[in-house]
């Protein structure tokens, strides 16, 4: 069991969405994942997009694969290349800022100009099972294969969604991920949102145990990627849903709020 919420002080994440999209189902995002260039958003030509997927052992997602992933909760507010030179993105919950208020695959269709720059949606049928859509009040999250070392070319997304009015406190138990200075080889990223586009809260690698984090709203996304060589011990963490009204550190301005 954890101690009082105020001790040690969790890192307060920035403003986020008050609610997230309802997952259409459970578990794996069907091997489909969103990637952007190492240089940032909307930097990949069609050729480069294909290379990103291939580098990680996968291929461009087909429309059907993207839609299947959407139906089990994949919601990403960023347009990316997918199979046959098309561009689109999967939307689960209609929103004013994304998807023109529609749900489904928001489809820009076939692009005549393959030098346009977008993100990419890959499909990797051989990626190890990892990630999922989590709605429990409390749960342990582990790197794939834990306590064994994780393997190369892992791509895991955990989308956590608890009840409206709750927040998510993430507590790290063990952490050991291939270290490099910018965490570009293997890394865990945490987002204070239901996707990996908004609410970026941090990227972690190495063996330093990160501080606890607490979400702004009732959703959080964890994304773990490993590259083609060098593995490490992996990680184990626990999240717990906390009722916002019970967060007594809200009055402790010296601690968590500015
Ligand atoms: Ca590695």
py3Dmol code that shows the C-alpha trace and the ligand (Angstrom):
import py3Dmol

protein = """\
ATOM      1  CA  UNK A   1       0.000   0.000   0.000  1.00  0.00           C
ATOM      2  CA  UNK A   2       1.139   3.498  -0.671  1.00  0.00           C
ATOM      3  CA  UNK A   3       1.734   6.178   1.887  1.00  0.00           C
ATOM      4  CA  UNK A   4       0.027   9.534   2.069  1.00  0.00           C
ATOM      5  CA  UNK A   5      -0.400  11.188  -1.294  1.00  0.00           C
ATOM      6  CA  UNK A   6       1.691  14.163  -0.253  1.00  0.00           C
ATOM      7  CA  UNK A   7       4.746  12.126   0.712  1.00  0.00           C
ATOM      8  CA  UNK A   8       6.784  11.934  -1.425  1.00  0.00           C
ATOM      9  CA  UNK A   9       5.470  14.754  -3.530  1.00  0.00           C
ATOM     10  CA  UNK A  10       4.370  13.625  -6.992  1.00  0.00           C
ATOM     11  CA  UNK A  11       5.205  15.715 -10.000  1.00  0.00           C
ATOM     12  CA  UNK A  12       2.201  17.748 -11.022  1.00  0.00           C
ATOM     13  CA  UNK A  13       1.509  17.429 -14.721  1.00  0.00           C
ATOM     14  CA  UNK A  14       0.428  20.377 -16.831  1.00  0.00           C
ATOM     15  CA  UNK A  15      -3.059  21.227 -18.016  1.00  0.00           C
ATOM     16  CA  UNK A  16      -4.709  18.371 -19.822  1.00  0.00           C
ATOM     17  CA  UNK A  17      -8.048  17.151 -20.992  1.00  0.00           C
ATOM     18  CA  UNK A  18     -10.729  16.741 -18.340  1.00  0.00           C
ATOM     19  CA  UNK A  19     -11.838  13.509 -19.900  1.00  0.00           C
ATOM     20  CA  UNK A  20     -10.660  11.023 -22.477  1.00  0.00           C
ATOM     21  CA  UNK A  21     -12.322   9.064 -25.204  1.00  0.00           C
ATOM     22  CA  UNK A  22     -14.136   5.928 -24.132  1.00  0.00           C
ATOM     23  CA  UNK A  23     -12.233   2.861 -25.238  1.00  0.00           C
ATOM     24  CA  UNK A  24     -14.257   0.811 -27.650  1.00  0.00           C
ATOM     25  CA  UNK A  25     -12.853  -2.361 -26.162  1.00  0.00           C
ATOM     26  CA  UNK A  26      -9.890  -3.744 -24.346  1.00  0.00           C
ATOM     27  CA  UNK A  27      -6.300  -4.724 -24.704  1.00  0.00           C
ATOM     28  CA  UNK A  28      -3.979  -4.539 -27.661  1.00  0.00           C
ATOM     29  CA  UNK A  29      -4.149  -1.836 -30.256  1.00  0.00           C
ATOM     30  CA  UNK A  30      -3.994  -4.703 -32.744  1.00  0.00           C
ATOM     31  CA  UNK A  31      -0.321  -4.182 -33.587  1.00  0.00           C
ATOM     32  CA  UNK A  32      -0.931  -0.700 -34.976  1.00  0.00           C
ATOM     33  CA  UNK A  33       0.969   2.269 -33.637  1.00  0.00           C
ATOM     34  CA  UNK A  34       1.625   5.874 -34.478  1.00  0.00           C
ATOM     35  CA  UNK A  35       5.139   7.173 -35.074  1.00  0.00           C
ATOM     36  CA  UNK A  36       6.558  10.543 -35.834  1.00  0.00           C
ATOM     37  CA  UNK A  37      10.000  11.463 -37.059  1.00  0.00           C
ATOM     38  CA  UNK A  38      12.782  11.835 -34.536  1.00  0.00           C
ATOM     39  CA  UNK A  39      12.735  15.447 -35.784  1.00  0.00           C
ATOM     40  CA  UNK A  40       9.157  15.948 -34.646  1.00  0.00           C
ATOM     41  CA  UNK A  41       5.653  16.032 -36.008  1.00  0.00           C
ATOM     42  CA  UNK A  42       4.825  15.918 -39.717  1.00  0.00           C
ATOM     43  CA  UNK A  43       8.338  15.383 -41.016  1.00  0.00           C
ATOM     44  CA  UNK A  44       8.062  12.112 -42.936  1.00  0.00           C
ATOM     45  CA  UNK A  45       7.706  11.694 -46.673  1.00  0.00           C
ATOM     46  CA  UNK A  46       5.963   8.538 -47.832  1.00  0.00           C
ATOM     47  CA  UNK A  47       9.293   6.861 -48.491  1.00  0.00           C
ATOM     48  CA  UNK A  48      10.618   7.842 -45.074  1.00  0.00           C
ATOM     49  CA  UNK A  49       7.410   6.687 -43.408  1.00  0.00           C
ATOM     50  CA  UNK A  50       7.783   3.245 -44.930  1.00  0.00           C
ATOM     51  CA  UNK A  51      11.394   3.147 -43.745  1.00  0.00           C
ATOM     52  CA  UNK A  52      10.355   3.989 -40.157  1.00  0.00           C
ATOM     53  CA  UNK A  53       7.986   1.023 -40.045  1.00  0.00           C
ATOM     54  CA  UNK A  54      10.451  -1.297 -41.719  1.00  0.00           C
ATOM     55  CA  UNK A  55      13.238  -0.313 -39.346  1.00  0.00           C
ATOM     56  CA  UNK A  56      11.098  -1.487 -36.465  1.00  0.00           C
ATOM     57  CA  UNK A  57      10.227  -4.738 -38.184  1.00  0.00           C
ATOM     58  CA  UNK A  58       6.784  -3.737 -39.394  1.00  0.00           C
ATOM     59  CA  UNK A  59       4.952  -2.353 -42.388  1.00  0.00           C
ATOM     60  CA  UNK A  60       2.578   0.499 -43.084  1.00  0.00           C
ATOM     61  CA  UNK A  61      -0.816  -0.210 -41.533  1.00  0.00           C
ATOM     62  CA  UNK A  62      -3.663  -0.951 -43.907  1.00  0.00           C
ATOM     63  CA  UNK A  63      -6.982   0.844 -43.602  1.00  0.00           C
ATOM     64  CA  UNK A  64      -8.562  -2.265 -42.083  1.00  0.00           C
ATOM     65  CA  UNK A  65      -5.777  -2.611 -39.520  1.00  0.00           C
ATOM     66  CA  UNK A  66      -6.078   1.045 -38.579  1.00  0.00           C
ATOM     67  CA  UNK A  67      -9.840   0.741 -38.218  1.00  0.00           C
ATOM     68  CA  UNK A  68      -9.521  -2.451 -36.160  1.00  0.00           C
ATOM     69  CA  UNK A  69      -7.135  -0.660 -33.820  1.00  0.00           C
ATOM     70  CA  UNK A  70      -9.460   2.315 -33.607  1.00  0.00           C
ATOM     71  CA  UNK A  71     -12.321   0.065 -32.598  1.00  0.00           C
ATOM     72  CA  UNK A  72     -10.366  -1.107 -29.578  1.00  0.00           C
ATOM     73  CA  UNK A  73      -9.417   2.368 -28.513  1.00  0.00           C
ATOM     74  CA  UNK A  74      -6.600   3.762 -30.699  1.00  0.00           C
ATOM     75  CA  UNK A  75      -7.204   7.507 -30.756  1.00  0.00           C
ATOM     76  CA  UNK A  76      -4.494   9.718 -32.194  1.00  0.00           C
ATOM     77  CA  UNK A  77      -4.909  13.319 -33.209  1.00  0.00           C
ATOM     78  CA  UNK A  78      -2.204  13.375 -35.889  1.00  0.00           C
ATOM     79  CA  UNK A  79      -2.390  12.534 -39.568  1.00  0.00           C
ATOM     80  CA  UNK A  80      -0.063   9.842 -40.782  1.00  0.00           C
ATOM     81  CA  UNK A  81       0.778   7.856 -43.862  1.00  0.00           C
ATOM     82  CA  UNK A  82      -0.682   4.399 -44.087  1.00  0.00           C
ATOM     83  CA  UNK A  83      -0.829   1.708 -46.737  1.00  0.00           C
ATOM     84  CA  UNK A  84      -1.111   2.567 -50.449  1.00  0.00           C
ATOM     85  CA  UNK A  85       0.006   6.177 -50.120  1.00  0.00           C
ATOM     86  CA  UNK A  86      -2.962   7.308 -48.066  1.00  0.00           C
ATOM     87  CA  UNK A  87      -3.063   9.649 -45.063  1.00  0.00           C
ATOM     88  CA  UNK A  88      -5.454   9.683 -42.119  1.00  0.00           C
ATOM     89  CA  UNK A  89      -5.854   9.201 -38.391  1.00  0.00           C
ATOM     90  CA  UNK A  90      -8.078   7.230 -35.997  1.00  0.00           C
ATOM     91  CA  UNK A  91     -10.583   9.082 -33.824  1.00  0.00           C
ATOM     92  CA  UNK A  92     -12.605   7.366 -31.110  1.00  0.00           C
ATOM     93  CA  UNK A  93     -14.245  10.345 -29.467  1.00  0.00           C
ATOM     94  CA  UNK A  94     -15.478  13.380 -31.378  1.00  0.00           C
ATOM     95  CA  UNK A  95     -13.822  16.616 -30.355  1.00  0.00           C
ATOM     96  CA  UNK A  96     -13.828  20.196 -31.517  1.00  0.00           C
ATOM     97  CA  UNK A  97     -10.065  20.327 -31.973  1.00  0.00           C
ATOM     98  CA  UNK A  98      -9.543  17.088 -33.779  1.00  0.00           C
ATOM     99  CA  UNK A  99     -11.301  15.115 -36.477  1.00  0.00           C
ATOM    100  CA  UNK A 100     -13.815  17.802 -37.499  1.00  0.00           C
ATOM    101  CA  UNK A 101     -16.206  16.495 -34.864  1.00  0.00           C
ATOM    102  CA  UNK A 102     -16.383  13.080 -36.491  1.00  0.00           C
ATOM    103  CA  UNK A 103     -15.322   9.643 -35.328  1.00  0.00           C
ATOM    104  CA  UNK A 104     -13.763   6.909 -37.445  1.00  0.00           C
ATOM    105  CA  UNK A 105     -10.723   7.036 -39.688  1.00  0.00           C
ATOM    106  CA  UNK A 106     -10.431  10.687 -40.649  1.00  0.00           C
ATOM    107  CA  UNK A 107      -9.184  10.104 -44.125  1.00  0.00           C
ATOM    108  CA  UNK A 108      -7.235  12.536 -46.296  1.00  0.00           C
ATOM    109  CA  UNK A 109      -7.182   9.820 -48.925  1.00  0.00           C
ATOM    110  CA  UNK A 110      -4.638   8.951 -51.551  1.00  0.00           C
ATOM    111  CA  UNK A 111      -1.879  11.552 -51.836  1.00  0.00           C
ATOM    112  CA  UNK A 112      -0.587  12.351 -55.290  1.00  0.00           C
ATOM    113  CA  UNK A 113       2.431  14.126 -53.841  1.00  0.00           C
ATOM    114  CA  UNK A 114       4.461  11.537 -51.938  1.00  0.00           C
ATOM    115  CA  UNK A 115       6.835  14.268 -50.766  1.00  0.00           C
ATOM    116  CA  UNK A 116       4.203  15.665 -48.445  1.00  0.00           C
ATOM    117  CA  UNK A 117       5.278  15.295 -44.834  1.00  0.00           C
ATOM    118  CA  UNK A 118       3.118  13.560 -42.272  1.00  0.00           C
ATOM    119  CA  UNK A 119       3.497  11.108 -39.416  1.00  0.00           C
ATOM    120  CA  UNK A 120       3.006   7.376 -39.998  1.00  0.00           C
ATOM    121  CA  UNK A 121       0.869   4.467 -38.842  1.00  0.00           C
ATOM    122  CA  UNK A 122       2.776   1.207 -38.734  1.00  0.00           C
ATOM    123  CA  UNK A 123       1.659  -2.346 -38.205  1.00  0.00           C
ATOM    124  CA  UNK A 124       3.979  -4.858 -36.610  1.00  0.00           C
ATOM    125  CA  UNK A 125       2.571  -8.380 -36.489  1.00  0.00           C
ATOM    126  CA  UNK A 126       5.673  -9.686 -34.716  1.00  0.00           C
ATOM    127  CA  UNK A 127       5.899  -7.129 -31.975  1.00  0.00           C
ATOM    128  CA  UNK A 128       5.594  -8.773 -28.605  1.00  0.00           C
ATOM    129  CA  UNK A 129       2.308  -8.438 -26.834  1.00  0.00           C
ATOM    130  CA  UNK A 130       2.471  -5.422 -24.636  1.00  0.00           C
ATOM    131  CA  UNK A 131       0.430  -2.399 -23.739  1.00  0.00           C
ATOM    132  CA  UNK A 132      -3.327  -2.168 -23.707  1.00  0.00           C
ATOM    133  CA  UNK A 133      -6.274  -0.134 -22.547  1.00  0.00           C
ATOM    134  CA  UNK A 134      -6.456  -0.131 -18.769  1.00  0.00           C
ATOM    135  CA  UNK A 135      -9.512   0.886 -16.799  1.00  0.00           C
ATOM    136  CA  UNK A 136      -8.843  -0.762 -13.419  1.00  0.00           C
ATOM    137  CA  UNK A 137      -8.644   1.423 -10.318  1.00  0.00           C
ATOM    138  CA  UNK A 138      -5.190   0.081  -9.550  1.00  0.00           C
ATOM    139  CA  UNK A 139      -2.796  -1.994 -11.558  1.00  0.00           C
ATOM    140  CA  UNK A 140       0.804  -3.014 -12.011  1.00  0.00           C
ATOM    141  CA  UNK A 141       2.354  -2.194 -15.384  1.00  0.00           C
ATOM    142  CA  UNK A 142       5.475  -4.046 -16.461  1.00  0.00           C
ATOM    143  CA  UNK A 143       7.761  -4.016 -19.446  1.00  0.00           C
ATOM    144  CA  UNK A 144       7.096  -7.054 -21.659  1.00  0.00           C
ATOM    145  CA  UNK A 145       8.589 -10.223 -20.220  1.00  0.00           C
ATOM    146  CA  UNK A 146       9.337  -8.668 -16.826  1.00  0.00           C
ATOM    147  CA  UNK A 147      11.194  -9.660 -14.646  1.00  0.00           C
ATOM    148  CA  UNK A 148      13.195 -10.909 -17.593  1.00  0.00           C
ATOM    149  CA  UNK A 149      14.845  -8.296 -19.769  1.00  0.00           C
ATOM    150  CA  UNK A 150      12.632  -6.763 -22.417  1.00  0.00           C
ATOM    151  CA  UNK A 151      13.431  -7.565 -26.039  1.00  0.00           C
ATOM    152  CA  UNK A 152      14.411  -5.538 -29.078  1.00  0.00           C
ATOM    153  CA  UNK A 153      11.824  -3.761 -31.194  1.00  0.00           C
ATOM    154  CA  UNK A 154       9.095  -3.518 -28.634  1.00  0.00           C
ATOM    155  CA  UNK A 155       6.330  -1.011 -29.130  1.00  0.00           C
ATOM    156  CA  UNK A 156       3.903  -0.743 -26.260  1.00  0.00           C
ATOM    157  CA  UNK A 157       1.145   1.737 -25.610  1.00  0.00           C
ATOM    158  CA  UNK A 158      -0.750   1.710 -22.352  1.00  0.00           C
ATOM    159  CA  UNK A 159      -3.800   3.937 -22.373  1.00  0.00           C
ATOM    160  CA  UNK A 160      -5.083   4.387 -18.829  1.00  0.00           C
ATOM    161  CA  UNK A 161      -8.557   5.709 -18.233  1.00  0.00           C
ATOM    162  CA  UNK A 162     -10.151   5.854 -14.794  1.00  0.00           C
ATOM    163  CA  UNK A 163     -13.461   7.330 -13.699  1.00  0.00           C
ATOM    164  CA  UNK A 164     -14.442  10.876 -14.424  1.00  0.00           C
ATOM    165  CA  UNK A 165     -13.315  13.121 -11.568  1.00  0.00           C
ATOM    166  CA  UNK A 166     -10.423  10.835 -10.718  1.00  0.00           C
ATOM    167  CA  UNK A 167      -6.766  11.336 -11.394  1.00  0.00           C
ATOM    168  CA  UNK A 168      -4.019   8.805 -11.946  1.00  0.00           C
ATOM    169  CA  UNK A 169      -1.035   8.527  -9.697  1.00  0.00           C
ATOM    170  CA  UNK A 170       1.885   6.660 -11.223  1.00  0.00           C
ATOM    171  CA  UNK A 171       4.485   5.191  -8.914  1.00  0.00           C
ATOM    172  CA  UNK A 172       7.707   3.659 -10.250  1.00  0.00           C
ATOM    173  CA  UNK A 173       8.914   0.472  -8.571  1.00  0.00           C
ATOM    174  CA  UNK A 174      11.807  -0.597 -10.776  1.00  0.00           C
ATOM    175  CA  UNK A 175      13.343   1.084 -13.788  1.00  0.00           C
ATOM    176  CA  UNK A 176      16.185  -0.023 -16.062  1.00  0.00           C
ATOM    177  CA  UNK A 177      16.114   0.918 -19.745  1.00  0.00           C
ATOM    178  CA  UNK A 178      19.056   1.196 -22.168  1.00  0.00           C
ATOM    179  CA  UNK A 179      20.714   4.497 -21.422  1.00  0.00           C
ATOM    180  CA  UNK A 180      21.718   7.143 -23.909  1.00  0.00           C
ATOM    181  CA  UNK A 181      21.961  10.859 -23.450  1.00  0.00           C
ATOM    182  CA  UNK A 182      18.778  11.844 -25.283  1.00  0.00           C
ATOM    183  CA  UNK A 183      16.838   8.628 -24.634  1.00  0.00           C
ATOM    184  CA  UNK A 184      16.503   7.983 -28.354  1.00  0.00           C
ATOM    185  CA  UNK A 185      17.343   4.271 -28.360  1.00  0.00           C
ATOM    186  CA  UNK A 186      14.924   2.759 -25.866  1.00  0.00           C
ATOM    187  CA  UNK A 187      12.600   4.935 -23.840  1.00  0.00           C
ATOM    188  CA  UNK A 188       9.423   5.243 -21.877  1.00  0.00           C
ATOM    189  CA  UNK A 189       7.327   8.314 -22.587  1.00  0.00           C
ATOM    190  CA  UNK A 190       4.469   9.517 -20.450  1.00  0.00           C
ATOM    191  CA  UNK A 191       1.621  11.703 -21.641  1.00  0.00           C
ATOM    192  CA  UNK A 192      -0.989  13.507 -19.598  1.00  0.00           C
ATOM    193  CA  UNK A 193      -3.632  12.615 -22.195  1.00  0.00           C
ATOM    194  CA  UNK A 194      -5.224   9.665 -23.948  1.00  0.00           C
ATOM    195  CA  UNK A 195      -2.793   9.718 -26.858  1.00  0.00           C
ATOM    196  CA  UNK A 196       0.864  10.409 -27.490  1.00  0.00           C
ATOM    197  CA  UNK A 197       0.328  13.757 -29.190  1.00  0.00           C
ATOM    198  CA  UNK A 198      -0.638  16.169 -26.451  1.00  0.00           C
ATOM    199  CA  UNK A 199       0.337  16.436 -22.818  1.00  0.00           C
ATOM    200  CA  UNK A 200       3.907  15.212 -23.117  1.00  0.00           C
ATOM    201  CA  UNK A 201       5.151  14.812 -19.555  1.00  0.00           C
ATOM    202  CA  UNK A 202       8.515  13.148 -19.896  1.00  0.00           C
ATOM    203  CA  UNK A 203      10.824  10.669 -21.588  1.00  0.00           C
ATOM    204  CA  UNK A 204      12.797   8.255 -19.469  1.00  0.00           C
ATOM    205  CA  UNK A 205      15.729   5.891 -19.946  1.00  0.00           C
ATOM    206  CA  UNK A 206      18.669   4.680 -17.877  1.00  0.00           C
ATOM    207  CA  UNK A 207      18.335   3.275 -14.394  1.00  0.00           C
ATOM    208  CA  UNK A 208      17.328   6.317 -12.374  1.00  0.00           C
ATOM    209  CA  UNK A 209      13.975   5.700 -10.704  1.00  0.00           C
ATOM    210  CA  UNK A 210      11.640   8.518 -11.829  1.00  0.00           C
ATOM    211  CA  UNK A 211       9.540  10.457  -9.344  1.00  0.00           C
ATOM    212  CA  UNK A 212       5.865   9.717  -8.981  1.00  0.00           C
ATOM    213  CA  UNK A 213       3.564  11.451 -11.437  1.00  0.00           C
ATOM    214  CA  UNK A 214      -0.038  12.471 -11.078  1.00  0.00           C
ATOM    215  CA  UNK A 215      -2.296  13.230 -14.013  1.00  0.00           C
ATOM    216  CA  UNK A 216      -4.356  16.355 -14.508  1.00  0.00           C
ATOM    217  CA  UNK A 217      -7.414  14.483 -15.717  1.00  0.00           C
ATOM    218  CA  UNK A 218      -8.605  10.887 -15.720  1.00  0.00           C
ATOM    219  CA  UNK A 219      -6.426   9.669 -18.583  1.00  0.00           C
ATOM    220  CA  UNK A 220      -2.750   8.942 -19.105  1.00  0.00           C
ATOM    221  CA  UNK A 221      -0.727   7.299 -21.855  1.00  0.00           C
ATOM    222  CA  UNK A 222       2.523   5.373 -21.497  1.00  0.00           C
ATOM    223  CA  UNK A 223       4.577   4.538 -24.544  1.00  0.00           C
ATOM    224  CA  UNK A 224       7.582   2.230 -24.522  1.00  0.00           C
ATOM    225  CA  UNK A 225       9.840   1.694 -27.503  1.00  0.00           C
ATOM    226  CA  UNK A 226      13.004  -0.351 -27.829  1.00  0.00           C
ATOM    227  CA  UNK A 227      15.275  -0.298 -30.855  1.00  0.00           C
ATOM    228  CA  UNK A 228      17.130  -3.086 -32.660  1.00  0.00           C
ATOM    229  CA  UNK A 229      19.974  -3.690 -30.205  1.00  0.00           C
ATOM    230  CA  UNK A 230      20.925  -3.593 -26.506  1.00  0.00           C
ATOM    231  CA  UNK A 231      18.288  -4.392 -23.907  1.00  0.00           C
ATOM    232  CA  UNK A 232      18.056  -3.911 -20.141  1.00  0.00           C
ATOM    233  CA  UNK A 233      16.203  -5.097 -17.089  1.00  0.00           C
ATOM    234  CA  UNK A 234      12.937  -3.318 -17.804  1.00  0.00           C
ATOM    235  CA  UNK A 235      10.505  -1.589 -15.535  1.00  0.00           C
ATOM    236  CA  UNK A 236       7.671  -2.117 -13.159  1.00  0.00           C
ATOM    237  CA  UNK A 237       5.277   0.547 -11.961  1.00  0.00           C
ATOM    238  CA  UNK A 238       1.909   0.837 -10.354  1.00  0.00           C
ATOM    239  CA  UNK A 239      -0.888   3.251 -10.980  1.00  0.00           C
ATOM    240  CA  UNK A 240      -3.763   4.032  -8.689  1.00  0.00           C
ATOM    241  CA  UNK A 241      -6.901   6.073  -9.288  1.00  0.00           C
ATOM    242  CA  UNK A 242      -7.241   8.935  -6.832  1.00  0.00           C
ATOM    243  CA  UNK A 243     -10.375  10.977  -6.269  1.00  0.00           C
ATOM    244  CA  UNK A 244      -9.474  14.583  -7.004  1.00  0.00           C
ATOM    245  CA  UNK A 245     -11.333  15.796  -3.928  1.00  0.00           C
ATOM    246  CA  UNK A 246      -9.074  13.701  -1.700  1.00  0.00           C
ATOM    247  CA  UNK A 247      -5.823  15.145  -2.968  1.00  0.00           C
ATOM    248  CA  UNK A 248      -4.974  17.061   0.163  1.00  0.00           C
ATOM    249  CA  UNK A 249      -1.765  18.385  -1.321  1.00  0.00           C
ATOM    250  CA  UNK A 250      -3.916  20.746  -3.375  1.00  0.00           C
ATOM    251  CA  UNK A 251      -3.524  23.285  -0.587  1.00  0.00           C
ATOM    252  CA  UNK A 252       0.208  22.777  -0.320  1.00  0.00           C
ATOM    253  CA  UNK A 253       1.344  25.352  -2.844  1.00  0.00           C
ATOM    254  CA  UNK A 254       4.965  24.906  -1.870  1.00  0.00           C
ATOM    255  CA  UNK A 255       4.794  21.344  -3.024  1.00  0.00           C
ATOM    256  CA  UNK A 256       3.011  20.709  -6.230  1.00  0.00           C
ATOM    257  CA  UNK A 257       1.164  23.675  -7.585  1.00  0.00           C
ATOM    258  CA  UNK A 258       2.503  26.949  -8.863  1.00  0.00           C
TER     259      UNK A 258
END
"""
ligand_1 = """\
1
CA
Ca 17.874 -0.981 -27.194
"""
view = py3Dmol.view(width=600, height=400)
view.addModel(protein, "pdb")
view.setStyle({"model": 0}, {"cartoon": {"style": "trace"}})
view.addModel(ligand_1, "xyz")
view.setStyle({"model": 1}, {"stick": {}})
view.zoomTo()
view.show()
